[in-house]
Amino acid sequence: MSYLFYVFILLVVLNLYFRVADYFNIIDKPNERSSHAKPVLRGGGIVFPVGITLWFVWSGFQFPWFFAGLMLISVISFLDDLKQVPFWFRLIFHMAAILLLLMQLELTPWPWWLWALTIFTATGIINAFNFMDGINGITSGYSISALIGLWIVNNYQASFISNDLIYAIILAVALFGFYNFRIRARCFAGDVGAISISFILVFLLIKLILVTANPFYMMFLVVYGIDTSVTIVYRLIRRENIFEAHRNHLYQILANESGISHVKVSIGYVLVQLIINFIIIKSINQLSYIWMILLSVTIIFMLSLFYIFVKTKKHSSLVIRHSSL
């Protein structure tokens, strides 16, 4: 596969989509959850499934069930970008797509409860990615950080997938990032982008874990995981509807309430996740299973403490500000 030709095709497709989106007014309008003030074209992440489609053809149609699942989940996500689809309806498509993904991985010997647990976990990860897609650069940057970790493992620890697939995804994400990872974004990923890239990452991570029998590679997504999990707990404690739009994620607090630029917050997330990835990669073949558990728990604990510290500090500053008025 010629990567130059591949990038050229994606560039043409993305710019054609910009014209279509502009003509049909496919835009992301600011709402109570938004971290942006002006309308921006939505759905630029369509370049991810398009890129995988090109790879699928050039690879001789490898992983057909995975590809079918990706197309299924991308179509329903793009329809949701055009007009909001009921959550339960989207959830059915998400689970069906994940089922196809697991069929690709040939997990028939698994007991039913492990299938159910995997589908539940994968669905949670995919929707967490969508919830976290709220500021410029965070989806593309964070995805690249996970892909870098996967590439290093694939080349220096355990070969589990063709490098061509990883390169194809990285190039598609980087191209989207060129238009999104900036102060004034040209486009947003939309549901089609956030959902499809998370689906791809879930496939790669599960495949890696199956090959290595090592679940600690899931730490490649721990920053998103902690932000999403602690936010849900925080909202449950406050008896809020966790399915309603909100601005309680850590990245939203940093970008909206603390006034840090979107790009700086996104870079922060990328750097923290990259550091964790390198720690995991360096430790995974040197530490025992017990020590890896302790290391993972320590990282999770420290990230959770940081979230709570920032949230508490911001809440205290708001209380002082209101009391002084």
Residue, then its C-alpha position, 0 to 999 in steps of 0.5 A: m500500500s502506498y501511504l502517500f496515495y492513501v493520505f491523498i485519497l483521505l485528504v480528498v474525501l475529507n475536503l469533499y465532506f467539508r463541502v457537503a457538511d457546509y452545504f447541508n448545514i451539518i454543524d455542531k451548535p453550542n449547547e449546555r455541554s459544549s466547550h466551544a462558543k461558535p458552530v463548527l462542522r461536525g463529522g470530520g471523523i468520518v475519515f477514520p472508517v473511510g481510512i479503514t475501508l481503504w486498508f480493508v481493500w488493500s489488505g485483501f479483505q482481512f478481518p471481515w467481521f471487524f470491518a462489518g462491525l466498524m461499518l455498522i457502528s459508524v453508520i448509526s453514529f453518522l446518522d446520530d450526527l445528522k439527527q439525534v437517534p434514541f440512545w437505546f437504539r444506538l446502544i443496540f447497534h453498538m452491542a451488535a457491532i461489538l459482537l461482530l468484533l468478538m466473532q472476528l477474534e474467534l472467542t467461541p470457547w468463552p462462557w456466556w458471562l465473559w462474552a457479556l462482560t466484554i460486550f458491557t466493558a467495550t460498550g462503556i469504553i466506546n461511549a466514554f470516548n464519545f463523552m470525552d470528545g468535547i474540546n479541540g484535539i483531545t480525540s485525535g491526540y489521545s488516540i495517537s497516544a494509544l496507537i503509539g503504545l500499541w505500535i511499540v508493543n507490536n514491534y518490540q514486545a509482542s507482534f499481534i497485528s499487521n503494522d499496516l493497519i496501525y499506520a493506516i489508523i495513525l495517518a487517518v487520525a493525524l490528518f483529522g488532527f490537522y484540521n481539529f488540533r488547533i485553537r480554531a478547529r475546522c471540524f469536530a470528529g462527531d459521533v462517527g469519529a469518536i465512536s469509530i476510533s474507539f471501536i478500532l482501539v478496542f479491537l486492537l487492545i483485545k487482540l493484544i491482550l488475547v495474544t499476550a494474556n496480559p490485561f495490563y495493556m488496558m492501561f493505555l486508556v486509563v486517563y479517559g477511564i478515570d475521567t469518565s468513571v470518577t465523573i459518573v461517581y461524582r454525578l451519582i453522589r449528587r443524584e444527577n442524571i448521568f445520561e444528561a449533558h453536563r460539564n463535569h469532566l476534568y477536561q471541561i473543568l480545566a478548559n471552561e472553568s479554569g480558562i486553560s486553552h483547549v490545545k493545552v488541555s489536550i496536550g496535557y491528556v496526551l502527555v500523561q497517557l504517553i508517560i503511563n504507556f511507557i511505564i506499562i511497556k517498560s514494566i510489563n515484562q520486568l515486574s511480576y503479576i502482583w507488582m503490575i497490579l500494585l502499579s496499575v492501582t497506584i496509577i489509578f489512585m493518583l489520577s483519581l486524587f488529581y481529579i478530586f483535587v482539581k474539582t474540590k479546588k474549583h468548587s471552593s473557589l466558586v463558593i468564595r467568589h459567590s460569598s464575596l458578591 
